Amino acid sequence: MFTGTGTALVTPFRADGSLDETTLRRLVQRQIDAGINFLVPCGTTGESPTLTHKEHLRVVEITVELAKGKVPVLAGAGGYNTAEVVSLARELADLGADGILSVTPYYNKPTQEGLFQHYRAIAEAISRPIILYSVQGRTGVNIEPGTVKRLAGIENIIGIKEASGNVSQMAAILSAVADNFIVLSGDDAITLPLIALGGRGVISVVSNEIPREMSQLTRLALQGDYPAAREIHRRFHPLMEINFVESNPIPVKAALAEMGLLKPVWRLPLVPPKEENRARIRAVLESLELVPRVHAAFAN
């Protein structure tokens, strides 16, 4: 269900900072029309920590409504309060989410045993599939391969989004788990090497901008056509990189705004990119013909 390319959806806001449901619907439909494999609303790319509880449920509800019968929905439910995560996961399952993506608890830096007990509690509370999310650079805690192996023994923990940036660790996880355990890249630029090692795809930021092309990249790689997949990767690697010129999702939302797909609005503590970085983002988009070239005198 959760293989290929899944888009870590951004959450669009109106100029006044409120949730923009109309634009959200357009973004979700654009993804489905482009052939995305699955959708991931309310992950950290979706600025989930800044959403109210009601907004979080509403974003998932809209995504499920549009995607039902077309593509699976892997809804985000993570945090450092296990009881709250359990409660939210239950609500998202009731809304019809096909699975739950759960980022590790942040700040309090639990031990490996604490991580195991945290995820076991979530798994025992719902019957939906669960994808672990390990991103030490953002949360301060890493799910080690031995802990992933233990968690993979729980029936409805079916995979991990691995965003450590450590290819050796990814290889160790793939060696430790059964073949049916899904290992997904959390970094667009590492998708190809991970698939070569036995990974099953990516939960992608860049597919917000290029859903069709990123879906094609993973499909070709999973089919073993690495030359064709590399060609796509090399073309869009500058976009993968510029999406992290500042903290995600600042650059990707700036890019989508340049593409005319949403308003350039973030919720604090996120702010618009520096002007020089906005210009760099625009230049990459122009080079890829994702926006029309604008003469420098009219760029602003």
ChimeraX attribute file (.defattr): number of C-alpha atoms within 10 A of each C-alpha:
attribute: neighborCount
match mode: 1-to-1
recipient: residues
	/A:1	13
	/A:2	25
	/A:3	18
	/A:4	26
	/A:5	31
	/A:6	29
	/A:7	29
	/A:8	27
	/A:9	27
	/A:10	27
	/A:11	27
	/A:12	28
	/A:13	20
	/A:14	16
	/A:15	12
	/A:16	8
	/A:17	12
	/A:18	13
	/A:19	18
	/A:20	17
	/A:21	17
	/A:22	12
	/A:23	17
	/A:24	21
	/A:25	17
	/A:26	14
	/A:27	22
	/A:28	23
	/A:29	14
	/A:30	16
	/A:31	25
	/A:32	19
	/A:33	12
	/A:34	17
	/A:35	17
	/A:36	25
	/A:37	24
	/A:38	25
	/A:39	26
	/A:40	26
	/A:41	33
	/A:42	27
	/A:43	25
	/A:44	22
	/A:45	23
	/A:46	22
	/A:47	22
	/A:48	20
	/A:49	15
	/A:50	15
	/A:51	17
	/A:52	10
	/A:53	11
	/A:54	8
	/A:55	16
	/A:56	25
	/A:57	19
	/A:58	17
	/A:59	24
	/A:60	22
	/A:61	19
	/A:62	17
	/A:63	26
	/A:64	25
	/A:65	15
	/A:66	15
	/A:67	19
	/A:68	13
	/A:69	8
	/A:70	14
	/A:71	20
	/A:72	22
	/A:73	27
	/A:74	33
	/A:75	31
	/A:76	30
	/A:77	28
	/A:78	27
	/A:79	18
	/A:80	17
	/A:81	12
	/A:82	17
	/A:83	13
	/A:84	14
	/A:85	21
	/A:86	21
	/A:87	14
	/A:88	20
	/A:89	27
	/A:90	19
	/A:91	15
	/A:92	25
	/A:93	18
	/A:94	13
	/A:95	16
	/A:96	19
	/A:97	27
	/A:98	21
	/A:99	27
	/A:100	29
	/A:101	24
	/A:102	25
	/A:103	23
	/A:104	26
	/A:105	24
	/A:106	17
	/A:107	12
	/A:108	11
	/A:109	16
	/A:110	17
	/A:111	12
	/A:112	16
	/A:113	9
	/A:114	12
	/A:115	22
	/A:116	16
	/A:117	14
	/A:118	20
	/A:119	24
	/A:120	16
	/A:121	15
	/A:122	27
	/A:123	21
	/A:124	13
	/A:125	13
	/A:126	20
	/A:127	14
	/A:128	23
	/A:129	20
	/A:130	27
	/A:131	27
	/A:132	24
	/A:133	25
	/A:134	24
	/A:135	21
	/A:136	18
	/A:137	11
	/A:138	15
	/A:139	17
	/A:140	15
	/A:141	21
	/A:142	23
	/A:143	24
	/A:144	15
	/A:145	18
	/A:146	14
	/A:147	16
	/A:148	22
	/A:149	19
	/A:150	13
	/A:151	24
	/A:152	21
	/A:153	13
	/A:154	14
	/A:155	12
	/A:156	19
	/A:157	24
	/A:158	20
	/A:159	23
	/A:160	25
	/A:161	22
	/A:162	28
	/A:163	23
	/A:164	21
	/A:165	16
	/A:166	10
	/A:167	16
	/A:168	11
	/A:169	15
	/A:170	24
	/A:171	17
	/A:172	15
	/A:173	23
	/A:174	21
	/A:175	14
	/A:176	17
	/A:177	20
	/A:178	12
	/A:179	11
	/A:180	10
	/A:181	20
	/A:182	23
	/A:183	29
	/A:184	31
	/A:185	29
	/A:186	23
	/A:187	21
	/A:188	24
	/A:189	21
	/A:190	18
	/A:191	25
	/A:192	24
	/A:193	15
	/A:194	23
	/A:195	21
	/A:196	13
	/A:197	15
	/A:198	18
	/A:199	25
	/A:200	25
	/A:201	30
	/A:202	32
	/A:203	26
	/A:204	29
	/A:205	26
	/A:206	25
	/A:207	24
	/A:208	22
	/A:209	23
	/A:210	18
	/A:211	24
	/A:212	19
	/A:213	20
	/A:214	30
	/A:215	23
	/A:216	19
	/A:217	24
	/A:218	26
	/A:219	19
	/A:220	19
	/A:221	22
	/A:222	20
	/A:223	9
	/A:224	13
	/A:225	13
	/A:226	18
	/A:227	11
	/A:228	13
	/A:229	21
	/A:230	16
	/A:231	12
	/A:232	17
	/A:233	23
	/A:234	12
	/A:235	12
	/A:236	20
	/A:237	16
	/A:238	16
	/A:239	25
	/A:240	21
	/A:241	16
	/A:242	20
	/A:243	22
	/A:244	14
	/A:245	17
	/A:246	14
	/A:247	14
	/A:248	17
	/A:249	22
	/A:250	23
	/A:251	25
	/A:252	27
	/A:253	27
	/A:254	24
	/A:255	27
	/A:256	21
	/A:257	15
	/A:258	20
	/A:259	17
	/A:260	11
	/A:261	18
	/A:262	22
	/A:263	18
	/A:264	22
	/A:265	21
	/A:266	21
	/A:267	14
	/A:268	10
	/A:269	6
	/A:270	14
	/A:271	12
	/A:272	17
	/A:273	18
	/A:274	12
	/A:275	9
	/A:276	9
	/A:277	16
	/A:278	18
	/A:279	14
	/A:280	15
	/A:281	23
	/A:282	23
	/A:283	16
	/A:284	18
	/A:285	23
	/A:286	16
	/A:287	14
	/A:288	14
	/A:289	10
	/A:290	16
	/A:291	17
	/A:292	13
	/A:293	13
	/A:294	12
	/A:295	8
	/A:296	7
	/A:297	6
	/A:298	6
	/A:299	9
	/A:300	7
